[in-house]
Amino acid sequence: MSSKANPKVFPVSWDQFHRDARALAWRLAGSGPFTALICITRGGLVPAAIVARELEIRMIETVCIASYHDYATQGDLQVLKPICDRILSTHKQGAGVLVVDDLVDTGKTVRIVRDMLPEAHFATVYAKPAGRPVIDTFITEVSQDTWIYFPWDMGLSYQEPIASMP
């Protein structure tokens, strides 16, 4: 998240996220064919499931990279689980592979995966300006100082009106 004292917040409901992930699938439908999908965990798990269903992709794999450690700062990136050898050996340089994540922020995570699969198509539901150049397809852009609250991170609670925020 931005180091600014008063970041913007963008809460996303389950319904909105589902609509946005389906919109991503619509946008990707003409970019394939994709024979495998790699989701960047954990955030990419939900949109990957929706996109894989909509595009009828059956070969689904994960790459596990830890980056946000305390929901306030982005720490060092660590590959916890690499992409399986079968995908790497059957999709040279990532050709025919779709990589999905929920958000591209700075682009650091995507760059690590792009080094593994330079020919893959990278897609996110949401994008911030610093990360946009490293992805191929996205649905919604938010400002760099916006913190997105995904539905799996929230419970039901009162939201202050925008005008009341500092």
C-alpha positions as CSV (number, residue, x, y, z in Angstrom):
1,M,0.0,0.0,0.0
2,S,1.1,3.6,-0.5
3,S,3.0,5.2,2.2
4,K,0.7,8.2,2.1
5,A,-1.1,8.9,5.4
6,N,-4.6,8.9,3.8
7,P,-4.8,6.3,1.1
8,K,-7.9,5.9,-1.0
9,V,-9.9,2.7,-0.4
10,F,-11.8,0.7,-3.0
11,P,-14.0,-2.0,-1.4
12,V,-15.1,-4.7,-3.9
13,S,-18.1,-6.9,-3.2
14,W,-18.4,-10.5,-4.2
15,D,-20.9,-9.6,-6.9
16,Q,-18.7,-6.8,-8.3
17,F,-15.6,-9.1,-8.3
18,H,-17.5,-11.8,-10.1
19,R,-18.7,-9.4,-12.7
20,D,-15.2,-8.0,-13.2
21,A,-13.6,-11.4,-13.4
22,R,-16.2,-12.5,-16.0
23,A,-15.5,-9.2,-17.9
24,L,-11.8,-10.2,-17.9
25,A,-12.7,-13.6,-19.4
26,W,-14.7,-11.9,-22.1
27,R,-11.7,-9.6,-22.9
28,L,-9.4,-12.7,-22.9
29,A,-11.6,-14.8,-25.1
30,G,-10.1,-13.4,-28.3
31,S,-6.5,-13.5,-27.1
32,G,-6.1,-17.3,-26.9
33,P,-6.3,-20.1,-27.3
34,F,-4.9,-20.8,-23.9
35,T,-4.1,-24.5,-23.0
36,A,-3.1,-23.8,-19.5
37,L,-3.7,-21.3,-16.8
38,I,-1.3,-20.3,-14.0
39,C,-2.7,-18.4,-11.1
40,I,-0.5,-16.3,-8.8
41,T,-1.5,-17.1,-5.3
42,R,-3.3,-16.2,-3.2
43,G,-5.1,-13.3,-4.8
44,G,-5.2,-15.0,-8.2
45,L,-7.1,-18.1,-7.0
46,V,-10.6,-16.6,-7.2
47,P,-10.3,-14.8,-10.6
48,A,-8.5,-17.8,-12.0
49,A,-11.4,-20.1,-11.1
50,I,-13.9,-17.8,-12.8
51,V,-11.7,-17.2,-15.9
52,A,-10.9,-21.0,-16.2
53,R,-14.6,-21.8,-16.1
54,E,-15.5,-19.2,-18.7
55,L,-12.7,-20.1,-21.1
56,E,-13.0,-23.8,-20.4
57,I,-9.4,-24.2,-19.5
58,R,-8.8,-27.4,-17.6
59,M,-5.0,-27.4,-17.0
60,I,-4.7,-25.1,-14.0
61,E,-1.5,-24.6,-12.0
62,T,-0.3,-22.2,-9.3
63,V,2.8,-20.2,-8.6
64,C,3.0,-19.2,-5.0
65,I,4.7,-15.9,-4.3
66,A,4.5,-14.1,-1.0
67,S,4.7,-10.3,-1.1
68,Y,2.3,-8.4,1.2
69,H,3.3,-9.4,4.7
70,D,1.4,-7.0,6.9
71,Y,-1.3,-5.5,4.5
72,A,0.5,-2.2,4.8
73,T,3.9,-2.7,3.1
74,Q,5.2,-4.8,0.4
75,G,8.1,-6.9,1.6
76,D,10.7,-8.9,-0.2
77,L,9.2,-11.3,-2.7
78,Q,9.7,-15.0,-2.1
79,V,8.7,-17.9,-4.5
80,L,7.1,-20.4,-2.1
81,K,6.1,-22.8,-4.9
82,P,7.4,-22.6,-8.5
83,I,5.4,-23.6,-11.6
84,C,5.3,-27.4,-12.1
85,D,7.8,-29.0,-14.6
86,R,5.0,-30.3,-16.8
87,I,3.8,-26.8,-17.7
88,L,7.3,-25.6,-18.2
89,S,8.2,-28.5,-20.4
90,T,5.0,-28.6,-22.5
91,H,4.6,-24.8,-23.0
92,K,8.0,-23.5,-24.1
93,Q,8.6,-20.0,-22.7
94,G,5.0,-20.0,-21.6
95,A,3.4,-20.0,-25.1
96,G,-0.3,-20.8,-24.8
97,V,-0.3,-20.1,-21.0
98,L,-2.6,-17.5,-19.4
99,V,-1.3,-16.1,-16.0
100,V,-4.0,-14.6,-13.8
101,D,-3.8,-12.5,-10.7
102,D,-6.3,-10.2,-8.9
103,L,-4.2,-7.1,-9.0
104,V,-1.0,-5.7,-10.4
105,D,0.4,-3.1,-8.0
106,T,4.1,-2.3,-8.6
107,G,4.6,-5.2,-11.1
108,K,7.3,-6.9,-9.0
109,T,5.4,-10.2,-8.6
110,V,4.5,-10.3,-12.3
111,R,8.1,-9.7,-13.3
112,I,9.2,-12.7,-11.4
113,V,6.6,-14.9,-13.1
114,R,7.3,-13.3,-16.5
115,D,10.9,-14.3,-16.1
116,M,9.7,-17.9,-15.8
117,L,7.2,-17.7,-18.7
118,P,8.2,-14.8,-21.0
119,E,5.7,-15.8,-23.8
120,A,2.7,-16.2,-21.5
121,H,-0.3,-13.8,-21.5
122,F,-0.6,-11.9,-18.2
123,A,-4.0,-10.7,-17.0
124,T,-5.3,-9.1,-13.9
125,V,-8.7,-7.9,-12.8
126,Y,-7.4,-4.6,-11.4
127,A,-4.3,-2.6,-12.3
128,K,-2.3,0.3,-10.8
129,P,-0.3,2.6,-13.0
130,A,3.1,1.3,-11.8
131,G,2.2,-2.3,-12.7
132,R,0.3,-1.7,-15.9
133,P,3.3,-2.0,-18.3
134,V,4.1,-5.6,-17.2
135,I,0.6,-7.0,-17.9
136,D,-1.2,-7.6,-21.2
137,T,-4.9,-7.4,-20.1
138,F,-6.8,-5.9,-17.2
139,I,-10.3,-4.6,-16.5
140,T,-10.2,-1.7,-14.1
141,E,-7.4,0.7,-13.3
142,V,-7.2,2.4,-9.9
143,S,-4.7,5.0,-8.7
144,Q,-1.4,4.0,-7.2
145,D,-2.5,5.2,-3.8
146,T,-5.7,3.2,-3.7
147,W,-6.0,0.2,-1.4
148,I,-8.4,-2.4,-2.8
149,Y,-10.3,-4.4,-0.2
150,F,-11.2,-7.7,-1.8
151,P,-14.3,-9.5,-0.7
152,W,-12.3,-12.3,0.9
153,D,-10.6,-9.8,3.1
154,M,-13.8,-8.2,4.5
155,G,-16.8,-8.8,6.6
156,L,-20.0,-6.8,6.5
157,S,-19.5,-3.4,8.2
158,Y,-20.5,0.2,7.9
159,Q,-18.6,2.3,5.3
160,E,-18.0,6.0,5.9
161,P,-19.2,8.3,3.2
162,I,-16.4,9.4,0.8
163,A,-17.0,13.1,1.8
164,S,-16.3,12.2,5.5
165,M,-12.9,10.7,4.8
166,P,-9.8,12.8,5.5
